[in-house]
Amino acid sequence: MNVLRTELRRTIAPWLTLAVLVVGLGFFFGFLNKGPWFKEPAAWDGQWASSVLWTRYLLMLLWPIIVGASAIQGMRDSRSGTGELLGTMPRPARHRMTKLSLALGLAAVVAYVVILLTGLGQVVAHDGLFTFSWVLPALVGLVAVIAGVGLGLGVGRLLPNPVTAPALAVLALVACVLLQLSSEQSSVGGLLPNRLTQLGIAPQEPRSPFLVPTVSLSVGQLCWLAGLAATGFLLFSASTVRRRLLALLPVVAGLAIALPLFPSALADNLTVDQVTAAPVCDGPVCVTKMHADQLSTLVRPGKEALRQLAKLPGAPTTLMESTDASRSTARLVGAQDPSKVFVQLDDWKYYSKHGDDAVYRLTAGGGTQVCGAPSYGGERETRELAARSVVSGWLGGGLKLPSAARYYTGLTDLANQAWAGLQALPQQEQLARVAASRQAELSCQGDALTALTRGAA
């Protein structure tokens, strides 16, 4: 214990703890004093698993710091010129290295745990729903921190050069960013196969409180990171070429175990947390357990929306909260369930919507989800939103344009023309065209506005 206290006092360990805390807590409290950019739906202080995943996402910045600082410490013997002297001592080098490794590892883990507990404390203060789905991701984050310390120490001792630490930190940052971006389902995604992207330290940005990493993914990451940590520490204590070569075995074994466990498709990385997504219902209107407090607000407009939609053939009979993540760039793929109206309570379109405003949102497009993701422009999306507004107005007895209409050139004119043309038709033809427009939205095939203005043919 005396040696450990000395190492903690004389090494870079206290400064490593301070650097991790300053960057970590500054990141969370520096963005509008409430956390990262995506406060909703997966806010840092809203739910246990989301808080843990945001803290792991932060490793994209923290891990290079940990690796670089550990590399500086790994070069201590070489920089002090005592390597040859210490090599003559009868006591094995691994005994001395163990104390140094423990000091740095403890410093990094304590800093990470403080950030983690700060986030979880915020969740408790906001009465966030508790589930056990956060345990494995939190464990992966802790092992990642230890792996960063081991990697830095090992490379620092193996390559005792002044440029080693900064170069290793930059390489770690580039690798973290590249693998994180490659795992995103966006225009920059798909740079690497999904199995390789899961070797990254930082996960995707959490965008849904219902989605958590699969068990196989977390177990695979634990194996890979544990192997990396073991290799780093063995390299740090190895004094011969043979031992350094043998030190590579743990990381190879970890990769051999992890890669088959990783999903081959990006869509299989996450799974729905069944506890968080459990339905809580009042008649035909259901929300998730995560948002059970919003059920009383949704019941009246939900039942009114179902009553209006009952005019349509094959009308939906249930209103349910969707557990899908909000789409930012991708279009909806595949047919929708015609028997259900899905509402995404964390979508900006439903913020502060009550009464008639909520009914309008729920009946838009005949109770269907938008096929195109928000982009605030483009003829395809403008026509779709115009058609959805006309259908909602027809069901509710009066045309009402969305508040975002000003962002879409020509949307108002398209909606007014379609509304006037629809009102001029016999009632039975109006019903047929509204039903055809709803069918186009359900299948995300064809043009919903064309169905309103020219009929199903």
C-alpha positions, 0 to 999 in steps of 0.5 A: 500500500505504501508503494501504491500511495507513492505511485499515485503521488509521483506519477501522472495518475492525479493529473489523468483523473483531473483531465478525464473529469474536466473533459467529461463533466465539461462535455455534459454540463457545457452544452446548454447546461443539460448535456449533449446535443440529443437531449431528447428522446434519449437524454443523459438524465432521462433513463438509466441505459441512455445515461450509461450509453452517453457516458460510453459515447464520451469515451471517443474523447476520453480514451485518447487522453487515457491512452496518451497519458498512460504512454507517457507513464510507460516511458518512465524508466527509459526517460529517467535513464534507470532501465539498465539499473533496474534490470540488475535488481533481483526483484522481478520487473512485473512486481514494480510494473504491477503497482504502476499499472494499478495506480494509473488504472485506478485513477482512470477508473475512478474518474470514469465512475465519477462521471457515470455516477453523476449521470445516474444521479441525474436520472434518479433525481428526475425519477427515471425508469430503472431497468437492468439493461444498463449493467452490461454497457456500463461494464463494457465502458469500465473495461474500455478504460482499463484497456486504454491504460494497458495499451498506453503503458505497453506501447509506451514502454515498447517505443520510448520515444518523445513522439510516441504519446502524442502520436498514440493519442492522435491515432486513438482519436482517429480510430475512435471517430472513424469506427463510430462514424462507420457504425452510424446509419447515415451517409457517412456510415458503411465505411467498414463491415459492421463486425469491424465497427463494433471494435470501436470504443465509442458507441453510436449516439443514443437516439431512443430510450427503448433501444439497448445493445444486444447481449451478444454485442456487449459480451463480444466487446467485453472479450475484445477489450479484456484481451486488449487490456491483458496484452497491454499490461503484458507488454508493459511487464515483458522484458524479452522479445519472446514474452512480448510476442506471447503478450499478443495472444490475449488480444488475438484470442479476444478478437477470435471470440468477439468477431463471431458474436458481433452482428453482421448487420447494423440493424441487429446491433440494438434490441428493444428493452422489454421493460421500458417498452412494456405497454400501459393502456387505457382502452385502445390507447397505449403508451410505454412504461417509460412514458406512463405519465403521459397516458392521461394526456394522450387518452382523450385526443387518442380516442377522438383520433380513432373515432375520426379514423373510423370513417375509413375502410379498414380503419385502425382500432388501436393507438400505440406508442412507437419504440422505433428511434426517430429517423433523421435521414432514412426513409421508412421502409416496408408496409405499416400496420393498418390496424394501429396508429403509432405515435412517437411521443419523443418526436418534436411534432408532438411536443406541447401538443394537446387537444385538437392539435394532438388529434390533427397530428394523430390523424395526419395521413389517415393515422400513418407514419411519415414515409420520408424523414424530415429534411425541410425541403424537396418536392417529394416531402412537400407533396407528402406533407400536403397530402397528409394535411388534407387527409387530416383536415377531411377527417376533422372537418377543416383544413389545417396546415402544419406549423412547419409549412413555412419551411416548405416552398409551395406546400400551402398552395398544394394543400389548398388546391388539393383541398378545394378539388376534394371538396368539389367531389361527391362524398363517396368519391372523397372517401375513396380518394382519402382511402387511396391516399392513406394506402399510399402512405401505408405502403410508402409506394406511389404519391399520396397527393396524386391519389387525392387529386386524381384518384386511385387509378 
